[in-house]
Amino acid sequence: RKNGEVFIVWLSISRVASSGQPRRFVATLTDITRSKQLEEELRHRAYHDPLTDLPNRALFGDRLRVAISQAQRHGRSFALCFIDLDSFKPVNDMHGHAAGDELLVETARRLRGCMRAADTVARLGGDEFAAILIDVGSRYEVEEVAARIVADIARPFDLEAGSVSISCSMGIALFPEHGADAEALQHSADAELYAVKESTRNAFRICAESGADASA
């Protein structure tokens, strides 16, 4: 535009035939900026959770497939993390769904704060979250992130309805050590999550090379 702003147009060019005259062309430009914005908004809504604005299950599945493809191509490793909130239902029951929603939004913010910009954190539904930690150099690096997440979620949440405390359980699988495809990786991470939920909670658990589990 005249003020230097960039905008999107639909350009149509037509040739004007004129016998014995130089060939002429007429260009018609239509501003479609708003329609493109609406298109992008619809695309965003289709792949993001409306409450937390995190990637939803569909987008997370795409990100996982991309992570596997890139890790295979470059010979790298990454971690798949399944995260469940502990004692989330009592918050809903005691303080109402608005407080539960506020808690989920703050949980999403804390999870994002524990990860790098290149990593992915998603809300799969309810109080279930997941994360992909790409290009990890060692199990220790994954343990550091997992411990930070568990500690951060255990801090009290100051909601409008009052202060509440919850915790989270995490199950973690490493590519390609614990699965060479999305289904196998998810099965491994889910098994570790279930083990944590059935034992201590407020902890993480990583599949171990020996078949035993590394946990904290």
C-alpha positions in Angstrom: 0.0 0.0 0.0 1.1 3.6 -0.2 2.0 3.6 3.5 4.4 0.6 2.9 2.1 -2.0 4.3 2.2 -5.4 2.5 -1.1 -6.9 1.6 -2.4 -9.9 -0.5 -4.1 -9.5 -3.8 -5.6 -11.7 -6.4 -4.2 -10.7 -9.8 -6.0 -11.3 -13.0 -4.5 -10.3 -16.4 -6.5 -10.1 -19.6 -5.3 -9.4 -23.1 -7.1 -6.7 -25.1 -7.2 -7.5 -28.8 -6.9 -4.4 -31.1 -6.5 -4.8 -34.8 -3.4 -3.0 -36.1 -2.6 -1.6 -32.6 0.1 -2.6 -30.1 -1.0 -5.5 -27.9 -2.5 -4.4 -24.6 -3.1 -6.1 -21.3 -5.4 -5.1 -18.4 -4.5 -6.1 -14.9 -7.2 -6.3 -12.2 -6.1 -6.6 -8.6 -8.5 -7.6 -5.8 -7.6 -7.2 -2.1 -8.0 -10.7 -0.5 -6.1 -10.0 2.7 -9.2 -10.5 4.9 -10.2 -13.7 3.3 -6.7 -15.1 3.7 -6.7 -14.1 7.3 -10.0 -15.9 7.8 -8.6 -19.0 6.0 -5.6 -19.0 8.3 -7.8 -18.6 11.4 -9.9 -21.6 10.3 -6.7 -23.6 9.7 -5.4 -22.7 13.1 -8.6 -23.7 14.8 -8.6 -27.0 13.1 -5.2 -27.9 14.5 -5.1 -26.2 17.9 -6.9 -26.7 21.2 -9.4 -23.8 21.7 -8.8 -23.5 25.4 -5.0 -23.5 25.7 -4.1 -22.8 22.0 -1.6 -25.7 22.1 -1.5 -28.1 19.1 -4.3 -30.7 19.3 -4.1 -34.4 18.9 -4.2 -34.2 15.0 -1.4 -31.7 14.8 0.6 -33.6 17.4 0.4 -36.7 15.3 1.7 -34.8 12.3 4.6 -33.4 14.4 5.5 -36.9 15.7 5.6 -38.3 12.2 7.9 -35.4 11.1 10.1 -35.9 14.2 10.5 -39.6 13.3 11.3 -38.8 9.6 13.9 -36.2 10.5 15.5 -38.3 13.2 15.8 -41.2 10.8 17.3 -39.0 8.1 19.9 -37.4 10.4 20.5 -40.3 12.8 19.3 -38.4 15.8 17.2 -39.2 18.9 14.2 -37.5 20.4 11.9 -38.1 23.4 8.1 -38.6 23.4 6.5 -37.6 26.7 2.9 -38.4 27.8 1.8 -36.1 30.7 -1.3 -36.6 32.9 -2.4 -34.2 35.6 -2.9 -35.9 39.0 -6.0 -34.8 41.1 -7.4 -32.6 38.4 -11.0 -33.8 38.8 -11.3 -32.7 42.5 -10.4 -29.1 41.4 -13.3 -29.2 38.9 -15.6 -30.7 41.5 -14.7 -28.3 44.3 -14.1 -25.0 42.4 -16.1 -25.5 39.2 -15.3 -25.9 35.5 -14.1 -22.3 35.1 -11.4 -23.0 37.7 -10.5 -26.2 35.9 -10.2 -24.3 32.6 -8.0 -21.7 34.2 -5.8 -24.5 35.7 -5.4 -26.1 32.2 -4.4 -22.8 30.6 -1.8 -22.2 33.3 -0.5 -25.7 33.0 0.0 -25.2 29.3 1.9 -22.0 30.0 4.2 -23.8 32.5 4.8 -26.7 30.1 5.8 -24.3 27.3 8.1 -22.5 29.7 10.0 -25.8 30.5 10.8 -26.5 26.8 12.8 -25.1 23.9 11.1 -23.2 21.1 11.8 -26.1 18.7 10.1 -28.7 21.0 6.3 -29.4 20.8 3.8 -29.5 23.6 0.2 -30.4 22.9 -3.1 -31.0 24.7 -4.5 -34.3 23.7 -7.8 -33.8 25.5 -9.1 -33.4 29.1 -6.1 -33.2 31.4 -3.8 -35.2 29.0 -0.8 -33.4 27.5 2.1 -34.7 25.4 5.5 -33.3 24.3 8.2 -34.0 21.8 11.7 -33.1 22.8 13.7 -33.1 19.6 17.4 -33.8 19.0 18.2 -34.9 22.6 21.8 -35.7 23.3 21.4 -38.1 26.2 18.9 -39.6 28.7 20.2 -37.2 31.3 19.1 -34.2 29.2 15.6 -35.7 29.0 15.6 -36.4 32.7 16.5 -32.8 33.4 13.5 -31.5 31.4 11.1 -34.1 32.9 12.2 -33.2 36.5 11.7 -29.5 35.7 8.2 -30.2 34.4 7.2 -32.3 37.4 8.5 -29.7 39.9 6.9 -26.8 38.0 3.4 -28.4 37.9 3.7 -29.3 41.6 3.9 -25.6 42.5 0.6 -24.1 43.8 -1.7 -22.6 41.2 -3.2 -19.2 42.2 -6.6 -19.3 40.5 -9.4 -16.8 40.9 -11.3 -19.3 43.0 -8.3 -19.7 45.3 -4.9 -21.5 45.5 -4.9 -25.2 44.4 -2.1 -27.8 44.3 -1.9 -30.7 41.9 0.9 -32.8 40.4 1.6 -34.6 37.2 2.7 -38.1 36.0 4.9 -38.6 33.0 5.8 -41.5 30.8 8.7 -41.1 28.4 10.0 -43.1 25.4 13.1 -42.4 23.4 13.4 -42.8 19.6 14.6 -45.2 18.2 15.5 -47.1 21.4 11.9 -47.7 22.5 10.1 -47.7 19.2 10.9 -47.2 15.5 7.5 -45.9 14.6 4.8 -43.7 16.0 2.6 -46.5 17.3 5.5 -48.3 19.1 6.7 -45.1 20.7 3.3 -44.1 21.9 2.7 -47.6 23.3 6.1 -47.4 25.2 5.4 -43.9 26.6 1.8 -44.8 27.6 3.0 -47.9 29.4 5.5 -45.8 31.5 2.8 -43.3 32.2 0.4 -46.0 33.4 3.2 -47.4 35.7 3.7 -43.9 37.3 -0.1 -43.4 37.7 -0.4 -46.8 39.4 2.5 -46.2 41.8 3.8 -42.9 43.2 2.4 -40.2 40.8 4.1 -36.8 40.9 7.0 -38.4 39.0 8.3 -39.3 35.6 9.4 -42.7 34.2 11.6 -43.4 31.2 11.9 -46.8 29.5 15.3 -48.2 30.2 17.7 -50.0 27.9 17.7 -53.1 30.0 14.0 -53.4 30.2 14.0 -52.0 33.7 12.6 -48.5 34.2 14.4 -45.3 35.1 12.2 -43.2 37.2 12.2 -40.2 39.5 
